[in-house]
Amino acid sequence: MGSMDLFAQTRILTGTAKDSNGDAIIGASILVKGTTIGTYTDVNGGFSLAVTPDAKILVVRYLGMKTQEIALGASNSLDIKMEEDVLGLDEVVVTAVGVSKEKKSLGYSVQDVGGDALTQAGQSNALTALSGKVAGLSIIQSSGSPGGSVDIKIRGATSLSGGNSPLIIVDGVPLDNSENFSGNPDDLSNNYLSSVNNSNRGVDINPDDIESITVLKGPAATALYGISAASGALIITTKKGDWLNSKKVGGGVNVTYSTNLTFDKVNKLPELQDQYVKGSGGAIRSYESGSSGSWGAAGDTISWDPTQKTQFNKNGELIGNITGDTISGLIPFKPFDNMNTFFKTGQTWENNLALSGGSDISAFRFSFSSLKQDGIVPLANFKRYTTKMSGQTKLSDKLSASGSATYSNSGGRRIQQGSNLSGLMLDLLRTPISFDNSNGVGEGVYDDPASYILDDGQQRNYRGGSYNPAFYDNPYWTINQCPFNDKVNRVYGFGQVDYLPASWLNLTYRLGTDNYSEYKKQFFAINSAAFHGGQIFVSQFNYFHVNSDVIATATKKFSDNLDGSLTVGQNMYSQRTKSIYSQGDDLVFSDFQNLSVAGSVLTRESASRYRTSAVYGAGSLSYKSMLYLNITGRNEMTSTLPKDKNSFFYPSVSLAYVFTESLGLSSNKWFPYGKIRASWASVGKDAPPYALESYYDQATFTDGWTPGVAFPIEGVVGYSNYYILGNPLLKPEKVNSLEFGADLRFINNRIGIDFTYYSSKSLNQILATPVPGSSGYQYMYQNTGELSNKGMEIMLTTTPIKTKNFKWTLDLNWSKNTSLVVSLGDTSIKTLFLGGFEGSAVYAVVGEQYGSLYGGRWLRDANGNKVIDDDPNSGNFGYPIVDNQVGVVGNINPDWIGGVNTGFTWKDMLTISATVDIRHGGDMWNGTRGALTFFGRTPGTISALETPSASNNYLRYDTAHVFEGVKGHVDADGNLVLGDGTNDTKVALDQSWFQGNGGGFGSQFEDFIEKSSYMKLRELALTYSFSKKCLKGTPVAGLDISFIGRNLWLNTKYTGIDPETSLTGSGNSQGMDYFNMPNTKSFGFSLKLTL
């Protein structure tokens, strides 16, 4: 009866909302001030709202318009005219723990990206779609593989060895974005360098469901989120249903359908030499020899026998004259282009359907999305299906409830990469021009066994197939006989109740969860290069967490000039994971991909639990809407630290001053808005689970290339110490941060400049530091090390042209970050391994920027000149000397990153938008070029002085090369002795040089460090929107047709594939290129239909 009496006392307000031109505003928010009672305007700008007698003021909001407060009188009819907010002073952003605040009140930098900007170019991964759009945000797309991983960092690194990826929050609930690597858990380091390109779990988010993403950059912005947000946060707000007028045609339901179809091609491949065939020393080596290099004869000296069906026999042996003598009937040799004929045009097709609507007391949104992606590598694919349901309802004028649930099913078929005998690029690029990997079956045919299987069932490849114990898989064998399949089922969502006991007090309870199961299966058929007897592994990873928040927010107007608010809350977070890994070796046969056909089976099982509990508070004061003070504090308890050290407090304070208000400039056309801001914060970070204790692990001994030896053996179980010694005295890491900034706008907001400077120190870093082998361990967790992080960000927003029918916007962002390793604790410890290979890896090095490329290098004098061996009795005479001490040869971090975003709009019908992404400076190890140099496949292994031809007897090498540097040698005591002057000794750059120190498997890798700068046309979209006049009389409310493109243009001096790629996926050891999968460029069309 109570609720019926309540509604019986209401009155119905109706009206319209229009802009200054008299056009209807669709989707404007109409809300009774101090309550949750509200609605949205419909497609005609109209609304109808039931209000109670105590309703006094309506608040009307719309993006880009000034917020209006309308006093209610006796009339039930309202005509609302909204004015453009050229300064954007009423812009509201979502901050920590889901609290919405006016952007002008914030004392720290945040940046918003709208959902339309994420989907305008048909990007299927919401995280990748942020590239080039946010200052200080680094996005690295690891490859063009379907569903490939994405590395995300905000303002560089804040942890030396821990995770540096930001926390992802979806509608107030944390969402896991882990990249769970594949392979034997006893050989984790090798799993990073080989296997396949896995997905981050952020790939499960449908971009079309996103309303906006707010990027919280510094510790002051994320302090209320606690230890999980020490590296920043991405706050994702999803689309909700509309509080629509129930009289709207269609029963208050909007229907939106969109489809994107794009075609994907390789955007860049390394250049290879196409003049010399398989062999060594200028002579062709037979198939049976197992020879791996392309150091054979020149192609011009070889002929084919046209009487044969193909240009080589089933064993891959050359047919025809290999001496160059003229024989009747023979035809000239033509090299095989294995690389370019292998890749195909991929295809990505995405469909989205959404239904939304409701009445003035409830609303809903339902969406379904399907993504099907076929890669540029044959048989590679990724699929994702998502279903999302969200709803909100007003149970009374004081109580409301909301929630959402999303189900995602994703997975596909992935291809081997990296340092892997079955790696696709490894064999594809090493194959000599005299061997056809496809066996002549024809371009576009990828699954014909004749390409990769001989008549006797052995594998066919250029190194002698399965007969040779040291060979690489034929690329067609890899894609057909070494399938990797994964499937992920995921459910995440939240439920929330809001209660307003008074107009000044809001109580919220929110419960969220994220739960997924990830299944992976890798199969290597018998006669595979990596596992001659065949191998199969199956892994199952289950993840679950629950997150609970109780929040109370009170607001108070102390006087006409002073307002305040106070938020207090309590958070509980509980996470558990479980994984089971089973590996079967020595298969009985390959036709049945099941563990039951394995001769031996290895099984590993692990589980992890983790929990935190926290209380937090935030207070704010506003004076005359020009001076804002915000103070926060959070006290956290974690299960991963000792009981007497597991509770820690971290505060933040920020100040914002809109000085143009106090100077009376708010109505000034030339300088209407200026704000300065400052913040300080101290945040914490806990230890990895189980870092306090030492434990045992089932014993396994492997070299990373072979199955190795694993217990149990013949029924005997064996265990060994885990290689890291626990430390029960650990305490939390701490990050102290300062930030200063200014937001200035000119000429009625036609020009805006936002500047930020920040500085932070990460202390008490939890590192696994080396310990003496006599301890029985290799490392021990300790609080040690310090990381300094400084940087600047500049955002420039402009509207160069703005007329009634035409508008041009141009926005630029630029940022520079320097993360310096100050200390690793013990003065004897100068380096910390982050990832890579022995002799060529990424390290944290004291006194250097975080992310140093570290390994073998040339010996140099005090001035940095290479030292060239001047000892005539040395076998290295005339060649550079390798330093006997490894060291820093580069750094993976760019000097700066930037983005250019521009848009042209004509009559709200034709829109052109583009994003240019820039990464300037930084180094990358081109290990691919190093290895290919060893195998004689790079152009650099051919003389640059003279083109080999019959006139010079096909001379391949530069026989009179003079290395630039100074003369010198190392004496018997290991001391450098400099000679007299500049080097002038002539030497030959021949096969022995390139397969020694001049190649990628020599003692130095300095020569293969290259600049990784690039500029990309990241996105391009040309959209035509049909006018309302064209659609009048039809049920169609909106129709957009677009041409879309991604990565259409790449400008880089890097000689390998796209330098944006990453061997190790998402992680701290970027900048490694060792037969990485190439990236893609895409173009296609999209259509969006609204009913």
N, C-alpha and C positions, 0 to 999 in steps of 0.2 A: 504494500500500500504506500510505503514511504516514497518509493521511486515513482509510482503513478501520480502521487500528489505533487512531486517535484516537477514532472513534465507538464502537469495540468496548469501550473502557474507560469509557464514560459510564454514568451511572445516570439513571433517569427519576424526576423529582420531579412529584408531582401534588398538587393542593390547590384550595382555594377562597378567595376574598377577599370579605368581607362588611362592611357598615357596622355601627354600633352597634345598629341595629334588626333586624339579621339579614338585610337585603336584599342581594342579590347586587350586586357592583360590576362593571360591564361596562367593559372597556377599560383596566383598571389595568395599569401597566407592571411586569413582573417581570424583573429584570435581575441577572445575576451581577456583583457589584462588581468594577470594574477591567477588565471585558471588554465585548464587544458581544453576548454570549450572553444572549438574553432572549426574552420572549414577552408576550402580552397576555391578560387574562382574557376568556372568552367570554360569551355572553348569560346564562349561569347563574352567572357569577363564577368558573368553573373554569379551570384551566390545567394544562398538561403540559409539562415542560421537561427536555431532556437536558442534563446537566452533567458536567463532567470531575471527577476525584477532587480536583483542587486548588481546586475551588470552595468557599469558606468562608462567604461572606455573600451573601444575596439582598437587593437594594434594591427596595422596593415603593413605587411612586408613583402618585398619582391626584390630579387637580385638585380642590382643596378639601379634601383629606385630608392628614394629617401623613405625611411620608415615613417609612418604617420600614426598618430594617436588621435582618434576621433571620439569626442564626447557624445554619448547617446542622449537624445532628447525624447520627445514624445513620438516623433515620426518613426515609422517602421520601414521607411524607404530611404536608401542611401545611394548617392551618386558620388563615387570617390575618384578624384583626379590625382594621379601620382606624378611626381616630378623626378626627373633623372637625377641620380646621385653621382654627379661627375667626380666627386672626391672619394667616393666609396667609404665615407666615414661610418656608415651603419653596418659595414660588413662584419658578419659574425663568423667565427671559426670554432671548430671543435678542438678543445685542448685536452690535457691529461684527465683521465678517469671519466671522459665523456662530457665534461663541463663546457658549455658554450659561452664564449666571451666575445665582446667587441674587439676587433683586431687592434683598434687604436689604443686599447687599454693595456696591451701586452708589452712587457719590458724585455722581450727576447724575440728572436727572428722565427717566424713560421711562414710557410708558403703553401698555398692551396692550388690544387689542380682539379678542374672539373671533370666530371665523367665524360662529357662530350669530347674533351681534349684527349682523353685516353683512347677513345674508340674511333676517332675521326679518320684514321688511316687503316682501320681493320686489324689493329694489333690484337692478337689472341692472348697475350700475357700482359696483365695489368702492370706488373713491375717493370717490364721492358718498356712499356709505353711512357714511362716517366723520363726516359733518356732525353737530355737536352732541355728539359723544362724547369728544372729546379736548381738554383745555385747551391753549390756545395754537395750535391748528390751525384755519386759516381755509380754508373750502371755498366756492367760488362756482360754482354751476351756471350756465353762461353762457346757457342757454335751455332751453326744453322740446322743442327739435328732437330727433328721434331720433338718438342717437349724439352729441349735442352735447358740447362741450369742458367741462373742469372746471379751474378755477384753484385751485392748492394752495399755501399758504404756511405755514411753521412759524415763529412768532415774528417775523413781519414780514419786512422786506427786509434783506439783508446785502450786496447789491451795487447800485450806483447804476444801471448800465445793463445788467448781465449777467442771467443767469437767476437767479430766486429760488425756483424750485421744488425740492422735496426730491428726493434720489436715491431711486429705487425698486429694491429688492433682492428677488429672488424665489429662495428656496432658495440664497442665497449668491452669486447672479449678478446683476449690474446689468441692468435692463430699461429700454429707451428709452421715455420718456413724452412725446416731442415732439408738438407740434401743427404739422403741416406745412401752411402756408397755400397757398391756391390762387391762380393768376393769373400774370401776366407778372412774371418775376423782376426786370425793370427798373423795376417800379413797386410795390415791396414795401409802402410806406406805405399806398397805396390799397387793397392787398389786405387789410390789417387792418380797414379801415373799411367794406368792401363785401364782395362775393362771398357765401360761404355760411358757416355755422357748421360748422367742421371738428371732427374728433375728436382728442383726445389718444390716443396709442397705449396708454395704460393701459386703455382700453375693451376691449382684446383679452383681458384677464384675466377668467376666469370666477369670480365670487364664490363659487360653490358648491365650488370647488376649494381654497378658502383655509381653513386651520386657524386662523390668527391673524395680526394685523398689529401689530407693535411699532413705536411712534413714538419715534425717537431725536431729541430736540429740539435740544440744544445742541452746540457744537463739541467739548466733552469727550466726548460720547457717540459722535460720528461721526468723531473724529480719525483712527482707523485706516483709514477708508475713503478718506481723501485728498481731493484737490481737488474731486472730483465730489460730495462730500457737505457742502460748506461751508454749504448751506442746510438741513441736516437730512436725515433718511433715514426711509423707510418700509420696514421689514423684513417681508416677506411670507413666511410659512411655509405651505406647501401641505400638504394631507392626504396621508398615506402609507398604505400597506397595513398590515394588522394581522398581527402574529406570532401567528397563531391556532393553536389545537389542531387538528391535522389530522383528529381524530375528530369534529369538529363537523359537525352535519347540513348537507349541502350541500357537503361536501368542503372546509370552511374558507373558504367564500366568502360575503361579505355583499353583498346587493343593495339599493341605495337608489335610489328614484325620487322626484323631486319635480316639481311643476308649479305655475306661478304665472300667473294670468290677471288682468290689471288693465285698467281702463278709464280713459282719460286725457282730461281736459277743461282748457280754458284756466282758469287760476286768477285772472287779473286783466287787465283791459283799461282803457285810458284812457277817461275820460268825454268825449264829443263833444257839440256843440250840434246839435239836430235841428229848428231853427226856420227857418233861412235857407238858400236854395238857391244854386246856382251863379250867379255874376255879379259885378258890381262896382258900387259906389256905390248900392246898393239896387235895381239893375236887373238883370234876367236877361240873361246873355250867351249867344249862340248856340253851338252845337256847333262850328261852323267857326271861331269866334273864337279857340279855343285857350285861353280863359280858365281859370285854374287855381284861383281862389279861391271861397269860399262867402260872398261879400259881396253876394249878390243879394237878391231880394224875400223877404218873409216867406212861409212856406208857407201861411198862412191866406188869402193873397191869390191863391192859384193854384187852378185847377180842372183836372180831367182830362176827356177826351172818352171816354165809355164805349163809343162805337161802334167805337173802334179795338181791334185785337187786343191791343195792349199799350199802356202809358201813355206811350210815346214811340216815335218811329220808329226805323228801323235806324241812323240817324245819331246817335241819342241826343238828338234835339231834343225839348223839352217839347211836349206836345200839349194844347191847351185854352186857357182864358182866363188871361192873365197880368196882367190889369188889375184883377181882382177884381169886374168887372161880372157881374151875374146873367144867365146864359144858360141857356135851357131845355135840360135833358138833361145838363148838366155835373155832375160829382160832386166833392166836396172832395178836395184834395190829401192824400196820405198819404206820409210820407217813407219812403224805402227804408233798411232797416237792413243795409247792406252788410257791416258788421263782424261782427255776431253771427250772421248767416246763413251766413257763409263758413266759419267754423271748424266742425269736426266732432268727434265723440267718437273719440279714438284708442284703440288697443288694443295692449297688450304681452303677449306670451305667451312664457313661458320654460319649457323642459323640461330636466331634468338626470337623467342615469342614471349610476350609479357601481357598479362591482364591485370589491371589495377582499377580500383574504384572504391565505392562505399557510400555511406550516408553521412549525416552530420554527427553521428555518435560512434561510427566505426569505419574502418578502412582496411583494405587488404591489397596485396600484390602477389601474384603468382608468376613465376618465370620458368622457362625451359630453354636450355641451350645445348646445341650439339656442335662439336668441333671435330673435323676429320682432316688430318694433315698427312699427306704422302710426301716423303722427303726427296731431296735431290739425289740421295743414295738409293738405288733400287731396293725395294722391299722394306725400307725403313718407314715407320709410320707412328702416329700418335693420335689417340682419340680421347675426347673428354665429353662427358654428358653431365650437365648440372641441372638440378631442380631446386628452386627456392620458393618458400612460402613465408610471407611476413604479414603480420596483422597488428592492429592497434584498436583499442576500444575505450570509450569513456563509460565507466560503470556508474559514475555520478559526476556532479560538478567538482568533486574533490578527488576522486579515485579513477585512475586509468591503468590499463595494462597493455603491454606490447610484447612482441616476440618474433622470432624468425627461426626457421630451420632450413638448412641447405644440405642436399645430398649430392655428392660428386662421385662419378665413376670415371677413372682415367687410366691410361696406360698405352702400351704399344710395343713395337718391335724396334730394338735399338741395335746399333752396329758397333763392333769393336774398334777402339781407337788407341792412339798413344804408343807407349813403349810396350809393345805387345806383338808377339810373333803372328797373331791372328789379326793384328790391327790393319784396318782397311787402307789407310793412307800410307802406312809403312811399306806395304808391298806394292801398292799402286805406283808410288813415286819412284821406287827403286827398280822397277821392272825395266830392262833395257828396251831400246827401240826395235830390237830384232826379234822380240817375242810378243805374240798376240795373246793376251790373257784370255780373250773370248774364244780363241780357237776358230775364228772365222765364222761364228754362228750368226753374226750380223748385229749391227747396232740396234739397240732397243730390245734385244732378247737377253734376259738376265737369269733365267732359271733353267737353261739347257745344260744338263750334266756333261755334255761334250766339252763344255768350256773348262771344266775343272776336275773331271774324273777320267783317268785313262781306262783302256779296255780291260786291264786286269784289276780295276777297282782302286788303284792307288791314286793319290792326288796328283794333279797336273799343275806344275808351276815352273817358273823360269829357272829355279835352282835345282831342278832334278826331282821335284815331287817328293813323295813319301820315302823314296829310296835314299834320300840324303837326310841324315839326322839333323842337319843345321839348315833349315829352309824357312821360308815365309809362306803363309797361306796365299794362294791365288785369291784376288779380291772376289771373284765369283764364288769361290769356295766359302769365303768368310760370310757373305750375305746369305748363302743357301744352307751351309752346313754348320754354322756357328750362331744359331739364333739366340737372341736374348729377349725375353718377353717379361713385361711387368704389368701389374694391375693393382690399382689402389681404389678402395672403397672408403669413402669419408663422409662423416656427418658432423656438422658443427652448427651452433646456433645459440640462442639465448632466450630467456624469459625475464620480463621486467615489470615491476609494479611501482607506480608513482602515486604518492598520496600528498595532498595539499591541505593540511589541517588548518592553515591560515594563509592569507594572501602573501605573507612574507616568509613562509616556511615550506620547503619541499623535501619529502622523504622518498628515497629510491632504494629498492632492493633489486639487484640484477644477478642472475645465475646463468653462467655460460659454460659450454663444453666444446671440446674438439676431440674427435675420436676417429682414427683411421687404421686401416689394415693394409699393409703393402706386401705384395707377393711378387717375388722375382724368380725367374728360372733361366739359367744359362746352360747351353748345351754346346759341347765341342765333339764333333763326330770323330770316329776312329780315323787316324791318319791326319789329324789336325796338327799344325806345326807346334803349338804350345804343349799339346798333350797327345802324343802319338797313339796312346791307347784309348783316347777319348776321355771325356770328363763331363759330368753334369752336376750342377749345384742348384739347390732350391733354398730360398730364404724367405722367412715370414717375419715381418716386423709389425708389431702392434703398438700403437701410441694412444694414450688417453690422458686428458687433463680436464679438471673442473675448476672454474674460477668464480668466486663469489664476492660481491661488493654490497655493502650497506652504506648509503651515503645520505647525509642530511645537509641541506643548504639553506641558510637563512640570509635574507636581505634586509637592510635597514636604511631608511632615509633619515639621517640625523638632522639635516636642515636643508634649505634650498640649495646649498652649495656642497654638502658633504653626504656621500652615499657609501655604504659598506656592505660587504657580504662575508659570510663565513661558511666554509665547507669542511665537514669532518666525515671520516669514513673508516671502514674496516674491511680488509681484504684477506681472503683465504685462497690459496692456490695449491693444488695437489696434482702431481704428474706421475704417471708410471709408464714404463715401456717394457716390452718383452720381445726377444728375438730368438729365432731358431734357424740354424744354418746346417744344411746337410750337403755333403760333397761326396760324389761317387766317382771313382777312378777305375781305369782298365775295364772298359765296357766290353760286354760279350758281343754285342752287335749294335749298329747305329740306327736301325730302323725304328726303334722304340725308345723314345726320349723319356725314360723313366729310371728312377734310382734302382729299381729292382734288377736292372741289367748290369749293374756295376759289380766289379770284382771285389772292391773294398769301399767302405763307406765311412766317412768322418762326420761326426755330428757335434755341433756346439750350441749351447743354450745359455742365454743370459737374461737378466731382468734388472730393472732399475726403478727406484722410487725416489721422489723428491717432493719437498713440501716447504712452503713459506707462509708466514702469517704476518700481517702488518696493520698498523693503525696510521692514519695520516690526516693532515689538516691543511687548509689553505684559507688565508684571510686576505681581503683586498679592501682598499679605500680609494675613493674617487673624489677629488676636489674640483668643483666647477667644470667637470668633464674635460679637464686639461692636465691634471696631475694624478697619476695612478701609482699606487703602491701595492705590490703583491708579495706575500710571504707564505712559504710552504714548509712543511716538515713531514717526514715519514720515518717511522721506526719499524724495522723489519727484523723478523726472526727466520732463520733458514736451517734446514736439516743437514746441510753439507758442511757446517762449521762446528767446532767444539762447543759444548753446552755453555761454557763460561764466556764464549766469544761470539755466540751466534745471534746476538741482538745488537743492532747498530742503528744509529740515527743519522739522517742526512737532511740538511735544510737547504732552502734557497730563498733568495730575495731579489726582486726586480722592481725597477722604477721606470715609468714612462712619463714624459712631459711634452704635451702638445703646446709648444711655445707660441704658435701663431694665435691661439685663443687668448692668451694673456696680452699679446701685442695688438690685438684687435685686427688681425689680418685675415680672419676666416672668410670675409666677403671680398678680399682682394683678388682680382682676376689673375695677377701675375704670380703671386706667391700665397695661395690660399691655405696651404697646410704644411706644417713642419713639426716633426716629432723627434726627440732624442730619447734614447733608452739605454739602460744598463742593467746587468744582472750578475749575480754571483750564486754559485751552487756547489754543493759537495754531495756526490752520490757514491754509492757503494756497489760492489760486485762480489758475489760469493765464490766458493770453490766448486770444482766439478764434483759430482756425486762420488762418494766413496774414496775421496782423496785423503781422508784421515787415517785410513787403515791400509795395512799391507795384506795382500791375499795371494792365493795360488791360482795358476791357470793350467789347463790341460796342455801337456807338453807337445810342441810342434817344432820341427826344424826344417826350414825351407829357404831356398835362395830367391824366391819370387818368380822363378822361371819354370821350375819343375814342381810336381806335387810334394816332394820332400818326404820327410818321415814324420808321422803323426801317431801319437798314442790314442787308443790302446793298440798294442802290437801283440798279435797272437793271444789275445785275451788278457794281456798285462796292461793295467792302467798306470799311466805316468803323469806326474804333475811337476811343475817348476814354479819358482817365484815369478810373479808378474814383474815386468822389467822396471816398474816405477815403485819406489818405496813410499809408503804413506807417511803423513806428518800430522799427528794429533794436535799440533800447536798452531795450525794455520789461523789466520785472521782475514777479514774481508779486504779486498782491494778498495782503493779510494781514488776518486777522480775529483779534483778541485778545478773549477772553471770560472773564468771571467769573460763577460761579453759586453761590447759597447756597439751601439748602432744609431743610425738616423734614417728617417723616412721623410723625404722632401718632395713636394709636388708643386708644379708650376703651370701657369696658363690654363686654369680650370681643369687641372688634372690631365692635360694633354701630354705632359712630361712628368715622369716620376722617377726618383732616384732613391734606392734603398741600399745603405752601406752597413756592413757588419764587420767588426774585428773581434776575434775570440782567441783565448789562450787557456790551455788546460794542462794539468799535470796529473798523470796516472801513477799512483804510489802503491807500495806493498803488492806489486804484481805477483800473482801466483804462478810460478814457473816450475817445470820439471828440470832441475839443474843436475849436471853430472856428479856422480859419486864414485869413489874407488871401487874397482871391480871386486875387491876382497869382501865387500859388503854383501855380495850376492845379487846386487841390483845395478842397473845402469844409471838411473836417475832417482831424484827425490823431489817431491813437491815442497817448495819453500816460498815464503813471502820475500821477494827480492826483486830488484829492478825498478826502473823509473822511465816513463815515457812522457815526453813533452810534445804538445800539439798546439800549433798556432796557425792562424789563417785569416783570410779576408774573403768577403763575398760582396759582389756588387750586382744589383738588379736595376736595369733601366727599362721603364715602360713608356712608350710613346704612342701618340695618335697623330701622325704627320698630316693626314688629310681626313676631314670629317665634314661631309655635306649631307643634305637631305637624302640623297640616293647612293652616296658612295662613302665608304670608310676604309681606311688603311691603318692597321695597327702593326707596330714593330716593337718587340720586346727582346732584350738581351740580358743574359746572365753570365757572370764570370766569377770564378772562385780559385783561390790558391791555398793549398794546405801543405804544411811541413810537419811531419811526425818524426821527432828526433829521439833516438835511443840514448838516454842519458846514462843509464847504468843497468847492468844485469846482476847487481848485488856484489858478490865476491869479485874483488879486483882482478882475480886470475881468469875470470870468465868474460870473454870479449865477444862471443858469438852465440846465437841461439838459432838452431835449425828450424825453419818454418815449412820447408817442403822442397822436393826436387830430387835430383840424382847426386850420387857421390861425385864430387868434382865440378858439378854445375847445379847450383841450388839457390834458393832464396833464404836469406838469413836476416835476423836482427843483429846488427853490429854496433857496438858501443861507439858513440861519436858520429854515427851515420844516420841517414834517414831510414826509418823502418821500411823493410822490404828491399834489402841490398841483394843484388846478384853477386854471388860469391863463389870463387873457385880458382882454377888454374889460370895463370896470366903470364905475359911476357916480362922478362927482367928489364928494368928501366933504370936510367941514371937519375941523379938528383933533379934534373930538369924535365924529367918525364919522357926522355928519348928512349926508344928501344935500343937494347944492347945487341949488336950483331957479332957473332962469334968470329974472332980474328985469329984463332989458333989453327994454323994450317994442318996440324996433326990430328985435329978433331974431325970426327965424321959429320959434325954439324957446322963445319967451316963455311962462313958466308951466310948462314941462316940465323934467325933470331934465337936467343937463349930463353928457355922457359925458367921463370922464377921458381925456386924451390920452396917458396912460401905462397900458399894460396891467399887470395885477398879480394877486395871489392873491385868489381869491374863495371858496375852499373847499378841502377836503381829503378824499380818497377813503377814508381810513382810519377805522374805527370807533373810538369812545372805548373800547369794550370788547366782547368777545364772550363768550357763555356757552351752556351747555346744561343741560337737565334730563332725566335718564333715570330712569324709574320702572317698576317691575314688580310685579304681584300674582300669586301662585301659590297655588292651592288644590288640595291633595291630589295634587300633581304631575300633575293632569289638566287644570286650567283655568288658563291664563296670559294675563294682559293686560300688554302692554308698550307704552311710549310714549316718544318723544323730542321734546323741544321745543328748537328752535334759536333763539338770540337774537343779534341784531346791533344794538348801540345806538350811535347817533351816526354820524358820517361823512356826507359829502355826495356827491351825484350830479348830474351835468349832465343835465337833462331836455331834451335837444335836440329830442326829438320834440314836446314841448309848445311849444317855441320856434317850430319850423317850422309846426306846426298853428295857432299864433296868427297867424302871417303869412298863412296861407291862410283864416283865419276859421272854423276848425273847432272851436275850444275854447270851453267855456262862458264863459271870461273875456272873450271878445270881445262878449259881450252884457251890457247894463247890469245891474248887480246891485241897482240902486235900484228899478227898476220893471219888471215883466214886460211885454215888448212885446205889444200887443194893438190891436184896432181903436180902443179909447178913446183911446189916445195916438198914433194913426196909425203904429202899429208902430215906435215909436222904438227903435232898436237900441242906441244909444250913451248912455253917461253923459256928458251935455253940461256938467256942472258939477262936474267932479272936481277936487279940490284935493290935489296931491301933498304928502306929508309931508316936511318938510325946512326948510332955511333959505334965505333969499333970497341971491342972489349972481350974479356973471357973470365971464367971463374977458375981460380987456381986450385991447387990440391987441397988447400985448407978451407975451400968454400968461399973465399973472399973475391969480390968483384975487382978486377983489374981493368981499368979503362985504357984503351989504346990511343992511337994518334989520329984524331979527326973523324970525319964523316965516313961512313962505310962506302966502299966503291967496288966490293967484290961481286962478280957476276956468278950466278948459280942458276940451276935449272929448276923450274916448278914442274916437276914430273910426278908420276904416279907414287913414287916412294915418299915424296914430300906431302902430297895430299892424303896419303894413307898413314902418315906420321903426324908430326905436330901441326901440319898445315890443314888437317881435317878435323872433323868433329869427334873422333875417338882418340885424339892425341892428348897431350898433357895440358893443354890450355884451351879455354873456350872463349877467351876475350875477343877473338876475331869474329865470333858469331853473335856478338851483342849489337843490336841495331836499335835505332830510335823507333818508338812505337807511336809517334804522332799520327793523327789522322783527322780528316774533316769529312763528315758524311751528310748527305741529304737524308736525314733520318726518316722524315715523313713528308708526303705530299698528298694533298686531297683537293680535288676540284668537284664541287657539289652544286647541283642545280635543284632548288626547292620550288616546287610548283606553288603558284600563288593561290590564295583563298578564292580568288575570282575564277581561276581555272577549275577548282575543285567544287565550286558551288553546285548544289543540286545532287551531289554524290555523297555516299556515306564516308568518304575519305576526308579526314581532318588534316592530314599532312602526307606529302610524298617527296622524298629526297632520292636523287640518283647521283652517284659519285664515281669518279675515277680515283683510285687510291694507289699509292706506291710507298714502299719502305726500302730504305738503303739503296735508292736508285743510283746514287753517285758516291764514290769513295775516292778520296785523294790522300795518298800516303806514299812515302818513300820506302816503307818496309818491303823487303823483297819476297817475303813469304806469303802466306794467305792473309786474310784480314787480321790485323794486329789486335783487334778487339777480342779474339778468341782466347780461350784458357784451357790448358791441359788439365788443371786440377779442379775445374768446375768453380763452385763458389767457395772461397776460402782465402786464407792469408797469403798463399804462395801463388800469386798471379804472375804474369810476365814470362810464362814458360810455353814455348812452342816446340813440341816434339811430335810431329805427325798428328797435329790437332785436326779435328774435322773442320772443313771450310764453312764460312758463313754464307748467307744468301742475300739476294736482292729480290724484291717482290713487286708485282704490279697486278692490278685487277680492277674489279668493280664492286660497288655495294649499293644496296637499295634499302630504304627505310620507309615503312608504311604505317600510318597511324589512323585508326578508326575511332 
